[in-house]
Amino acid sequence: MSSTGRGRAATPLQETTPGAGGTRPWAVRLVVLGIVLSALNLRPAITSLGALLEEVRDGLGMSGGVAGLLTSVPPLCFAVFGVAAPRLARRFGPAAVVCAGMAAITAGLLIRPYVGNTAGFLAASALALMGIAVSNVLMPVIVKRWFPDRVGSMTGLYSMALALGTSVAAAVTVPLTDALGGGWQSGLAVWAALAAAAVLPWLPLVRDRGTAAAPRESARGAERQHAPLRITRSRTAWALAVFFGLQATAAYITMGWMPQIFRDAGVPAGTAGVLLAVTMVMGVPLAFVIPRVATRLSHQGPIVLVLGACGLAGYAGLYLAPAAGAWAWALLLGVSNCAFPLALTMVGMRAHSGPGVAQLSAFAQSTGYLISIPGPLLVGVLYQHSGGWGLPLALMAALMVPQMAVGFLAGRDRTVEDEAAR
């Protein structure tokens, strides 16, 4: 097995253990705190809006078409703005870019409830999503740079924080809105406080360019840092990008349509919402466990297959007995959706160096989010024209098969630098 097969084997221990050598312990602690707080802020801008979308539509006089567009904006922004993250990181340093990203999220969340019109609301939402997009891409880069021997545990930590932020924002936005007087503006704006808190740990690190303050990367990776990496020549990069896109498609379909599937089967609306929450909460513990297991394997393909099998079983259950086995199907789809933290872990493992991870992360996430855009819309079209869930569920199951195939390929023990060089 090559030295890159396991996340812990990337560099010598004395060079990579946080706090060793030239790494300042206080800086390592700040990075850990910054990673956790940033991850908590990578989805509340989306899920808090989903909880109050009807109130926002009424308050702004937003048409149904514009509201539908609003639900497609996040993956589009992630794809468009995420591409710029590696270039910004090279110029200003990853910590400075993530700090600016958290500031953009803060500003967008604070401004958008009070602009008073649909165009301003969309523009402020785009500002927040831009901050999320660059931070999405750079989280694996920061983990690789500061914790190259702990890729699994640190990816698990921020994946767990991301899942926690997603589910908490979905669950408490409405009660918070009621506690703050019932105005949707305050219910959305309150999440700016969490984003503002995430700015603080990065401020002392904004001048870091990834040299003196961060652990040194492996000699092999350092030799490649200045060589141009043609990421599109790598089959692993393409496999990882398609895997990322298909798992995102499945996740967006689940978040957008699963409650309606249950309601159409006779499940009460309140219970359908709780079932979705259960699916999302499953990601909190599993997002911590799966990356740790993945970095101990030379090939992550078996994990991909297990998660895909859970997804296929969940879709089959939704077709055959949606109401009778509702809790089981919600749990199975929650497990299947943990392909997301696995994809993030493989991004950190499929490149030797920090710059390589940055390019791979940007390529995989930007391409992947573009792939994910049509899926939820196509499910809606099939549902509307067929009048039932047979065809949409068949589509979901059909998409799971190539997801398992490309994920198995992406899990092989190789790196994009080696493939691009060939």
N, C-alpha and C positions, 0 to 999 in steps of 0.2 A: 504493500500500500504506500502511496506517496505521502509526503509530509503534510499535504493539504487535506487529506481525507478526514481527519478529525480536527475539530475547531481548536482543541487544546495543543495540537502539535505544530502549530504554524511557526513558532519562534521559540528560542531557548527560554527556560523559565526565568532565569535571572534578568532577562531583558523585558519580560512581559508582565510579571507580577505587579499589580498596581502598588505604587509606593516604592518600588525598587529603583535603583539607579538614580536617574535624573528626574523621576516623577515625584512631584510634591504631594504628600498625603492629602493636604487640604484641597488640592486641585482635583484629585481623584474623587473625593467625597462630593465636591460640587458637581462634577460630571455625573455621578450616579444620581444625585438629587435632580439635576437638570434633565436627565434622561427620563426619570419617572414623571416629573411634573409636565414635561413636554408631551409624553405619550398620553397622559390623562387628557390633554387638550386637542388630540388629533381627530376626535369625532363629535364632541358635544355641539359644535356649530351646526352639524347635520342633524343629529338625532333630537336635539332640543327643538329645532324648527319643525321636524316631523310631528312632534307631539302637539304643536300649536298651529299647524298649517291652516286648519279651518279658520281659526281666529285671525291669523295674518291675512288670509284671503279676504275675509269680511272687512277687516280694518283698512286695507289698502285698495279695496275694490278690484282685486286681482282676478283675472279670468281663469277658467279651468285650464286653458292651453298654456298660459304663463306658469301656472302652478305645476303643470306637468313638466314644463321646461326646467323649472327650479329643481325638480328631483333628479334631472339628468345633468345638472351643472357640476356637482362634485366630481364625478369621474372625469369629465371633460377638463376641468381646471387642474386636476391632479396630473393628467396627461400633458397638458400644454405647459404649465408652469414647472412641473417636475424636471423637464429637460434642462432647464437653466441651472439647476442646483449644483452639478459638478463644476461648471464654469465659475459660478459665484464662490464656491468653496475653495477653488484654487486661488482666486484673487483675494478673498477676505478671510479664509479659514472657516472650517465647518462650524465651529462654536459661534462665530459672529453671525453666520447666515441663519443658524437656528434661533439665535437671540432675536434677530430681525424678524424671523418668521413668527415667533411668539408675540412680538410687538404688533405685527400685522394682524394676527388673530385677535388680539386685544382691541385694536382700533376698529376692525370690522364688526366685531360683536357689539361694541359699544355704540357704534354709529347707526347700524342698520335698523334698529327698532324705531329710531326717532327721525329718519329722513322724511317720512310722510308720503312717499310715492314709490311706485313699483320699480322704476328705473334706478332710483337711489338705493333701494333695498337690494336689488340684484348686484349693483356695483359694490356695495359694502360687503355683501356675501362673497363676492369674487375676491375681495381683498383678504378676507379671512381664509378662504380656500387656497389662495396663493401661499399664505404662510404655512398652511397645513401641507401643501404639495412639496415645498422645498424641505420641510422637516421630515416628511415621509421618506424622502430619498436619502437624507443625510443621517438618519438614525443608525442604519447599518454601518455607515462609514465611521461614525463616532465610536460605535461598539468595536469595530475592527481595529481602529487606531489606538484606543485606550485599553481595550481588554482582548487582545488577540488570542489569548489562551483561555478565555472565558466567553467565547462567542455564544455558546448555547445558553448559559445561565443568564447573561445580560440581555440577550434577545428575548429569552423567556420573561425576564423582569419587565421589559418595556412592552412586550406583547400583552402581558397580563394587565399592566396599567392601562394600555389602550382599550382592551376589552372592558375593563372596569369603568373607564370614562364613558365609553359608548353606552353601556347598560344603565349606569347611574343617571346620565343625562336623559335617557329615554324614560326612566321610571319616575324621576323626581321633578321634572320641569313643570308638569301641571300642578302638583301640590305646592311647589315653590311659588308659582304664579298666584295661586289662591292665597297663600300666606302673605304675599306682597301686595295684596289688594285686588287681584283679579285682572290686572292689565297685562296683555300679552307682551307689551313692550318691556316691562320690568322682568317678566319671566325669561325673555331672551337675553336681555342685557346683563343679567346677574352672572352669566357664564364668563363675561369679560374679566371678572375678578380672578377666576382660576387661571386664565391665560396671563394676566398681569403677574401673578405669582411665579409663573414659569419663566418669565423674563429674567428674574433676579439672579438665579444661579449662574447664568451664562455671562453676566456683565463682567466679572473679573477675568473671564477667559476670552474676551472678544479679540484680544491682540494675539492670541495663540494661532500660529499657522501650522500647528502639527509637528513642531520640531522639538524644542527644548522641553516643553512642558509635558509632552505626551510620550508614552513608551515607544521605543524604537521598533520599527518593523523588521521583518526578516531580511537577511542580506539578499536573498533571491528576489524578494519583493522589491527591495530598494533599487536593484539593478533595473527593474522594469518601470520604475515610477516615471522616468523621463522619456521612455519609449512610447511612441504613439500606439494606442490600442484600437484596432479596428474591430469594434465589438460585434459588428454585423457578420463577421467571418466565423464567429463562434457558434457552433450548433447548440452548445449548452446554454448560451445566452438566449438564443431563440426559443429553446425548449422551456427555459425558466420564464421568459416573457409570456409565452402562450399559457403556461401553467398558471402564472399569476393572473392573467386575464380571465381564464375560465373559472378559477376559484372565486374571483371577484364577481363574475357574472352570477354564479350560484349564490353568493352571499347577498347581492343586491336583490335577486329574485326572491330569496327567502325573506329578507327584511320587508320587501315591498308587498309581497303577495300571500305569504303564509297565513296571516290572520284572515284574509278573505276566503282562502280555501277552507279553513275551519268553519267560518261563519256560514258559508254555503252548504256545509255538511250538517248544519243545525247546532253548532257549538255557539253558546252565547258570546256576545261581543266582548264582554269583560274577560271571560275565560280565554278567548282567542288572543287577547292582548297579553295575558299572563303566559300563555304558551310561547309567544314570541319572546317574551322576556326570559323565559327558561332557556330557549335556544341561544340567546345572546349571552346569558350568564355562564353557560357551559364553557365559553371561551376564556373565562377568567382563570380557573385552575389549570385547564389543559394548555393554555397559552404559555404557562410557566413550565409545564412538564415536557411537552413535545419537543421544544428546542433543545432541552438538556439531553433527551434521549437521542435526538437526531445527530448531535455532535459526537456521540459515542459510537456511531455507525460509520462505516466507510461508504455505504450506499444507503441513501434515504428513501429509495424506491419502495421498500416494503411498507413504510409508514404511509406513503402516498396511496398505496393500494388499500390499506386498512381504512383510511379516511374515506376513500372513494366508495368502498363497499358499504360503509355506513350511510353515505348519501344515497346510493341506489336502493338500499333497504328502506330508508325514510321515504323516498319518492314512491316506492311500491306500496308502502303502507298508506300513504296519503291517497293513492288511487283505490286501493281495495277496501280500506276501513278507516276513513279519515277521522271520524268521530270516536269510534270504539277504541282505537289505539292512539288517540291524539297525543298523550303524554310521551309514549314511546317514540313516536315519529319526531316530536319536538327535540327529544334528547339525542336521537340519532343524527338529525340535521345539525344540532349544535356541535356534535363531535366532528361531523364532516366539514363544517365551516372553519375548523382549526387548521385547514390547509393554509390559511393566511400566515400564522406565525411560522409554520414550516417553510413557506416560501421565503419569508424574511431571513430565516436561519440559513437557507441554502444560498441566498445572495451573499452572506458573509463568508461562506465556505467555498464558493466557486471562484474566488479571486485571491491572488497572492497578497496584493498591496492595497493600501487605502485608496489611492487613485483608481485602481482596478475595481474595487468595490463601489466607488462613487459612480463610475461609468456603467457598471452592471446594474446597480440599483436604479439609476435614472432610466436606462434602456428598458429594463424589465417592468418597472412600474408604469412608465409613460406608455409603452406599447400595450401593456396589460390593461390599463384603465381605458384605453381607446377600444380594445377588444370588448370590454365589458359593457359599453354604452348601449348597444342594440338589444341585449338580452332581455332586460325587464320590459322594454317597449314591445318586443316581439311576443312575449308571454301575454301581455295585455291584449294585443291584436288577436292572437289565437283564442283567448278566452272569450273575447267579444264576438268573434265570428262563429265559433263552435258552440257557444252557449254552455260550456262545461269545462272541466279541468282535465279531461282525458288527454287531449293534444298538448296543452302546456306541460303537463307532467311527463309526457313522452319526450318532449323537447329537453326538459331538465335532465332526465335520465340519459338521453342520447349525448348531451354535452358532457356528462360525467365520464363517459368512456374515453374521449380524447384527453380530458383532464388527467386521468390516471396514466395514460400512455406517455404524455409529454412530461408529467411529473416524475415518472419512473426514469426517463432519459435525463432529466435535469438533476436527479439524485445521484448520478454516477460520479465516481471519485476522479474528477478532473477540473482544470481551471480554465477560465476564459483567456488568460494571457497565453497559455500554451497552445490553445486552439487557434487563437488569432495569429500567433507567430507562424504557425504552419500554413 
